[in-house]
Amino acid sequence: MNKENFISEALYQCADVLPYYVGQKLNERYPETPIITGEEIDFDLEAFERAKQCEIVSVTELHNQVKTEWRGTEKPLRTRYENAWLSVLWQDHFIDVVFVTFIEEGYRTRYHWIIPESQTVGEKFLHAVCEWSSEVRSEILVFEDGWWEKDEDLFAAIKSASFDNLILPDELKQGIIADFDRFIAARTAYQEYGIPWKRGVLFVGPPGNGKTQMVKAIVNHLKLPCLYIKTFYSRCGAEASMKRVFARARRIKPCLIVMEDIDTLINEHTRSFFLNELDGFAENDGVMVLATTNYPKKLDPAMVNRPSRFDRKYHFGLPQKNEREKYLRVWSDKLHADARLTDEGITQIAKLTKKFSFAYLKELVLSSLMQWMENPMAGRMNQVMTKRAMTLQEQMKLKE
């Protein structure tokens, strides 16, 4: 096989034989050289180069297919080699790397073939790239459609979350903080007594009452690698995705797996497989799972009631009057002086919003502000928000 046509000829092969075909042809071309083959997602050579851990030089004898991704305004374009033959300079070693991307069982797969000067150098190179790529730094690992994506924007948003601006009952807030802190501090004790150092925590309650904000604050507080699961759906199936998620978590532990609205992520067909992954004994040491649900009755009792799965459950109910007052005051203080509520207005509106969630209170504030802007007079916000609160109350009664 000529080098110029190497990749194009490989892509003519069916998916079942393509990896074998490429490996065979490379062995024929380099009979004295060990060829290391793999498809690890953690083999992110592009990220390794961006971090200046190596230098990539494209081989010009053949056409290299490079996928360029636009990531938004003021962000650099990001490239990924789909099909390419590259020469890599790493620690004074020149190593060739071949990438071929194809559809395997309905799933887009990228294989790599490492052509090093020796088996030892090749294995060390593979280990270095995968180890560096698997580390979670200033980003959140987001899992969606069967793939991991490092989200720096989500990490930045979470960095601003804190317990200080989280309005919840003090007993609930302090209880959650203390529980996580005690668990982290007890790692040595767990190991000493041979108990797996793992934890499952479930936040339960109607939507809009602070569960998501508490999750963000916990992630920011713990400073552990965070794996955020958007969906287990993928072309390979949900079970394959679950296996991939827990395998990644076990490689970078200690870490925190976050699963918001867990009742939508797991169904009766995938529940058993998920529980088997969750019940991993020693292998899940260092893996913490933090999940939320608005509808706990949708969860199988085997998931929430059995010890060692979700052994800590916290209920987030509707805010009480003093919490509604705190919330309204925080929002009012952020507004222009002319648009702020008076102390009497805050007390009155807190009384009118008895069944309001924090999300509904936010809607009240924003819609009132927009209405006030139509006639922005100082001292008028009390009247505007009072009427708006009464309207929303009537709408809530109609929904009931």
GIPEQUI-V680770 format. One record per residue. PHI is phi in whole degrees, 0 to 359 (999 if undefined). Layout:
# GIPEQUI-V680770
PHI / PHI
This chain:
# GIPEQUI-V680770
999 / 289 / 298 / 298 / 251 / 302 / 288 / 298 / 290 / 296 / 288 / 284 / 280 / 287 / 300 / 294 / 249 / 303 / 301 / 294 / 299 / 297 / 299 / 297 / 294 / 291 / 294 / 293 / 284 / 233 / 296 / 261 / 247 / 288 / 253 / 255 / 249 / 190 / 222 / 299 / 295 / 287 / 278 / 262 / 295 / 296 / 294 / 298 / 288 / 301 / 275 / 62 / 272 / 201 / 231 / 255 / 238 / 287 / 280 / 271 / 289 / 222 / 280 / 258 / 270 / 242 / 268 / 252 / 247 / 273 / 252 / 116 / 298 / 66 / 241 / 291 / 296 / 238 / 250 / 218 / 278 / 277 / 223 / 198 / 239 / 239 / 248 / 242 / 262 / 221 / 49 / 68 / 248 / 264 / 231 / 273 / 229 / 250 / 247 / 225 / 248 / 207 / 266 / 238 / 55 / 76 / 236 / 287 / 233 / 244 / 268 / 231 / 235 / 261 / 244 / 263 / 281 / 204 / 300 / 296 / 297 / 298 / 293 / 295 / 296 / 302 / 297 / 296 / 294 / 293 / 295 / 294 / 293 / 281 / 291 / 254 / 249 / 271 / 198 / 248 / 277 / 252 / 253 / 206 / 57 / 85 / 234 / 263 / 225 / 275 / 255 / 285 / 293 / 296 / 298 / 297 / 294 / 289 / 300 / 273 / 278 / 211 / 286 / 297 / 259 / 261 / 268 / 214 / 303 / 303 / 297 / 292 / 297 / 292 / 295 / 293 / 300 / 296 / 296 / 294 / 297 / 296 / 295 / 298 / 290 / 267 / 304 / 298 / 295 / 301 / 294 / 297 / 263 / 70 / 258 / 302 / 273 / 218 / 207 / 238 / 236 / 235 / 263 / 236 / 152 / 299 / 296 / 84 / 241 / 104 / 297 / 296 / 296 / 293 / 301 / 299 / 295 / 295 / 300 / 293 / 290 / 285 / 59 / 256 / 305 / 243 / 249 / 257 / 260 / 276 / 198 / 267 / 295 / 199 / 294 / 277 / 103 / 296 / 295 / 297 / 293 / 299 / 299 / 293 / 297 / 289 / 296 / 294 / 299 / 290 / 281 / 247 / 302 / 286 / 205 / 236 / 266 / 252 / 229 / 282 / 53 / 300 / 294 / 268 / 270 / 235 / 236 / 296 / 279 / 252 / 301 / 299 / 295 / 299 / 295 / 296 / 292 / 293 / 277 / 312 / 280 / 294 / 292 / 266 / 301 / 94 / 258 / 249 / 245 / 243 / 236 / 230 / 207 / 271 / 228 / 300 / 293 / 282 / 273 / 294 / 305 / 298 / 276 / 259 / 258 / 281 / 301 / 82 / 261 / 251 / 274 / 231 / 233 / 234 / 261 / 252 / 266 / 296 / 294 / 280 / 302 / 294 / 286 / 294 / 297 / 299 / 297 / 297 / 291 / 301 / 294 / 298 / 294 / 279 / 277 / 301 / 306 / 293 / 261 / 281 / 279 / 276 / 301 / 295 / 296 / 299 / 297 / 296 / 291 / 299 / 291 / 283 / 247 / 303 / 258 / 278 / 278 / 297 / 295 / 288 / 296 / 297 / 299 / 300 / 296 / 293 / 292 / 293 / 296 / 296 / 291 / 296 / 297 / 293 / 211 / 285 / 258 / 299 / 84 / 274 / 296 / 306 / 294 / 298 / 289 / 298 / 296 / 293 / 296 / 294 / 295 / 294 / 299 / 296 / 296 / 297 / 296 / 294 / 292 / 290
